Amino acid sequence: KPLVAAEPQRAKVKYSVEDMQSAEYMFSTLVAKQPEMKKPNLESWAGEVRKMREIDKLDMVQMGEVWQWARNDNFWASNILSAKKFREKYQQLLARMRQPQSTGYQSTNEKNAARMAEIRDPERASNW
């Protein structure tokens, strides 16, 4: 009688209550601005949060700050729509957040507005 190797069972995704609360919070901030957004698999999101904590060794407070910054950035708010994408882009988001005037589109708009003011009133011109 041939022996059939048993398929190894994958361990269930583990996450803490705090990981799930973070996932729920992340989703709530998205749905607040986009009510029609489909509810994701929050267990998967909590698993991503756990990986960020355990594997990537990230601080939960800082993760929250980076998430909030991304939600308020004109570019990233529409590009970070899941915990997986947040984890994938975290280092890039953190670097952008730490740059002075880090909201790229806003600072570009501010520069354009300043330039238009200079065109209208050359005496207000600054060296840039």
VMD Tcl script that draws the C-alpha trace (Angstrom):
set ca {
  {0.00 0.00 0.00}
  {1.67 3.31 -1.07}
  {2.27 5.89 1.56}
  {0.78 9.28 0.86}
  {2.64 12.15 2.39}
  {0.37 14.35 4.40}
  {0.28 17.96 3.32}
  {1.82 20.10 6.04}
  {-0.83 22.30 7.56}
  {-0.13 25.99 7.54}
  {-0.23 27.64 10.90}
  {-3.17 29.93 11.34}
  {-2.34 33.57 11.01}
  {-1.65 34.91 14.46}
  {-2.30 38.47 15.45}
  {-2.99 40.30 18.66}
  {-6.09 42.19 19.69}
  {-4.08 45.39 19.14}
  {-3.21 44.27 15.59}
  {-6.92 43.77 14.84}
  {-7.80 47.11 16.43}
  {-5.17 48.77 14.25}
  {-6.56 47.07 11.15}
  {-10.09 48.18 12.03}
  {-8.87 51.73 12.64}
  {-7.01 51.79 9.32}
  {-10.14 50.67 7.49}
  {-12.31 53.21 9.35}
  {-10.09 56.07 8.18}
  {-10.44 54.88 4.59}
  {-14.20 54.39 4.70}
  {-14.63 57.82 6.33}
  {-13.44 59.41 3.09}
  {-14.71 56.72 0.75}
  {-17.95 55.25 2.19}
  {-18.50 52.91 -0.77}
  {-15.21 51.11 -0.10}
  {-15.70 47.35 0.17}
  {-14.85 45.86 3.56}
  {-11.55 43.95 3.31}
  {-10.50 40.79 5.08}
  {-9.55 42.45 8.36}
  {-7.85 39.28 9.59}
  {-5.44 39.62 6.68}
  {-4.90 43.29 7.56}
  {-4.25 42.38 11.20}
  {-1.72 39.82 9.97}
  {0.09 42.54 8.01}
  {0.15 44.76 11.10}
  {1.61 41.84 13.07}
  {4.31 41.34 10.45}
  {5.18 45.03 10.62}
  {5.57 44.70 14.38}
  {7.29 41.34 14.63}
  {9.26 40.93 11.40}
  {9.92 44.54 10.42}
  {10.38 45.57 14.09}
  {8.30 48.72 13.67}
  {6.90 50.76 16.51}
  {3.08 50.86 16.68}
  {2.98 54.56 17.57}
  {5.18 55.47 14.63}
  {3.13 53.23 12.36}
  {0.04 55.19 13.38}
  {1.78 58.49 12.68}
  {2.90 57.34 9.25}
  {-0.60 56.02 8.44}
  {-2.13 59.39 9.46}
  {0.43 61.27 7.40}
  {-0.33 59.09 4.36}
  {-4.08 59.70 4.81}
  {-3.46 63.45 4.64}
  {-1.02 63.44 1.73}
  {-2.65 64.22 -1.61}
  {-0.67 61.55 -3.46}
  {-0.40 58.73 -0.92}
  {-4.01 58.93 0.33}
  {-5.20 57.48 -2.96}
  {-2.36 54.97 -3.27}
  {-2.25 53.37 0.18}
  {-5.61 51.61 0.44}
  {-4.65 48.42 2.28}
  {-2.48 47.20 5.12}
  {-0.42 45.17 2.64}
  {0.35 48.21 0.49}
  {1.08 50.22 3.65}
  {3.65 47.63 4.73}
  {5.13 47.48 1.23}
  {5.59 51.27 1.03}
  {6.26 51.99 4.71}
  {9.92 52.99 4.42}
  {9.16 55.24 1.45}
  {6.28 56.84 3.36}
  {8.43 57.37 6.43}
  {11.16 59.04 4.37}
  {8.66 61.34 2.66}
  {7.01 62.17 5.97}
  {10.36 63.23 7.44}
  {11.17 65.58 4.57}
  {10.45 69.25 5.21}
  {7.20 70.27 3.52}
  {6.66 66.63 2.76}
  {3.23 66.86 1.17}
  {4.55 66.91 -2.38}
  {1.51 68.10 -4.28}
  {0.67 70.75 -1.70}
  {4.17 72.17 -1.70}
  {4.15 72.18 -5.51}
  {0.84 74.04 -5.44}
  {2.23 76.47 -2.88}
  {5.29 77.09 -5.06}
  {3.06 77.65 -8.09}
  {0.87 80.07 -6.14}
  {3.96 81.96 -4.94}
  {5.31 82.10 -8.48}
  {2.00 83.43 -9.81}
  {2.04 86.11 -7.09}
  {5.56 87.06 -8.18}
  {4.48 87.32 -11.80}
  {1.67 89.65 -10.76}
  {3.91 91.64 -8.38}
  {7.64 91.35 -9.29}
  {8.66 93.23 -6.13}
  {7.48 90.26 -4.05}
  {9.77 87.92 -5.99}
  {11.95 85.64 -3.91}
  {15.10 83.88 -5.00}
  {14.21 80.31 -5.88}
}
mol new
graphics top color blue
foreach p $ca { graphics top sphere $p radius 0.5 }
foreach p [lrange $ca 0 end-1] q [lrange $ca 1 end] { graphics top cylinder $p $q radius 0.2 }
display resetview
